[in-house]
Amino acid sequence: MKPLQSLIVLLLAVAVGVIGAQWLGANDLRQYGEVIFRYGGTDYRSTLPQVVLLTLVVMLVLWLLWSLIASPFRAWGRYRRKQGRVRLVDGLQAYEHGQWQRAEKLLDGAAQDEEVTAIALTNAARSARARGDDVTSQAYLQRLATTDATSQALLRAEQQLADDLPVDAINTLDAANLQPLPPRGLWLRSEALARAGRAHEAYGQLGALRQSKVLPADALTTLEARLAAQALLEAADVNALAAQWETMPKTLRSDPAVVSAYAARAVALDWDEPALLALEQALDQRWSDELVELYGVLPASRLATRDANLVRWRRTHGDSSALLLAQGRVALAQGRHEEAEVLLHEAIAGGAGASAWEALGASLLARGEPQLAAQCLTNALREQRGEDSVALVRTDALASAPRATVEEQVMTPVPPVYDAREPRDENGFPRVP
């Protein structure tokens, strides 16, 4: 109790005592009863109110004496707690500044205060690990286990995830004495399950994560999409894939990453028809260049229907180079090389990049023009390295059909393929007709 409070209590006690003494001086108090105390053959008589008041006075005096005797010890305790708080604050500040050794020393000292032992040992273990001393970090974890088993398990799981040991992290968090896990424990367990190839289990924890509000809404939405896509890719067979797909909300079934994962896994399981249907439905709901490119690269199946869908989508998404690339690939799969090359030229001009160059090279190679195909593959490598593509040059003097171009200039019409024997300028480049 603070000195001012003690003084107020003492003054109130004195006031009550004075008023009580005056009241006790009255002669009619015996009507409330008498107390007889016999000691050593002598009887001591008093009224009941007087005995009660005397008892209260004695208790008050004893309390004041005890407060007086204990005040130095309380002052010392307050001093130690204050010093512990100072060490804790300075240690946390040193940790934030990257002064690992100083932070560890201060936090180890702050851990002597039982009220902050857990937080001090937790950050001392992090400081030791940050400076590369795993042995000392584990020693702090052992001390932390006797104080706060939950904090110790969360920190150990965090370190195991950092060491790429997701199964060990799961085992740590699944200890019976930690259940139910706090919100951060749920999040760590979800990450561990995902890294261990058990995304379907992590996906099942999303309800608890959402309820705990450990993650903001945007981060939780991103995590949900990532776990959904991974769970689909991990499906062992067609039945598991279909069951996982059906349990997902409609918003996820139009997410490009999730639909791509479903389609890729379905194709890998020789289940092409559902993959195509999922892509078509997703593209009708939400346009995605990533999905339309995948739609064009899937194995040859329902080519006529796919071509019709691509033509339909082109009416509203004509500026999509990925759509042009998909059209070119479908036309190439149907054996329509001339049309495919025109579409691929347009896709390259729209910025489709290396993928379009590779498809164009495949078409030229199929038509028996390996030199131009090789140049296309060279341009694909240039695009991957971030370099500009170069004009295709036909080395066969007898060939004169104008086809390939310097595609990266979107507004430039398609120039012809240059003959190697045509006149060149002073820099050695073919003259553009």
Secondary structure, 3 states (H helix, E strand, C coil): CCHHHHHHHHHHHHHHHHHHHHHHCCHHHHHHCEEEEEECCEEEEEEHHHHHHHHHHHHHHHHHHHHHHHHHHHHHHHHHHHHHHHHHHHHHHHHHCCCHHHHHHHHHHHCCCHHHHHHHHHHHHHHHHHCCCHHHHHHHHHHHHHHCHHHHHHHHHHHHHHCCCHHHHHHHHCCHHHCCCCHHHHHHHHHHHHHCCCHHHHHHCHHHHHHHCCCCHHHHHHHHHHHHHHHHHCCCCHHHHHHHHHCCCCCHHHCHHHHHHHHHHHHHCCCHHHHHHHHHHHHHHCCCHHHHHHHHHCCCCCHHHHHHHHHHHHCCCCCCHHHHHHHHHHHHHCCCHHHHHHHHHHHHHCCCCHHHHHHHHHHHHHCCCHHHHHHHHHHHHHHHCCCCCCCCEECCCCCCCCCCCCCCCCCCCCCCCEECCCCECCCCCECCC
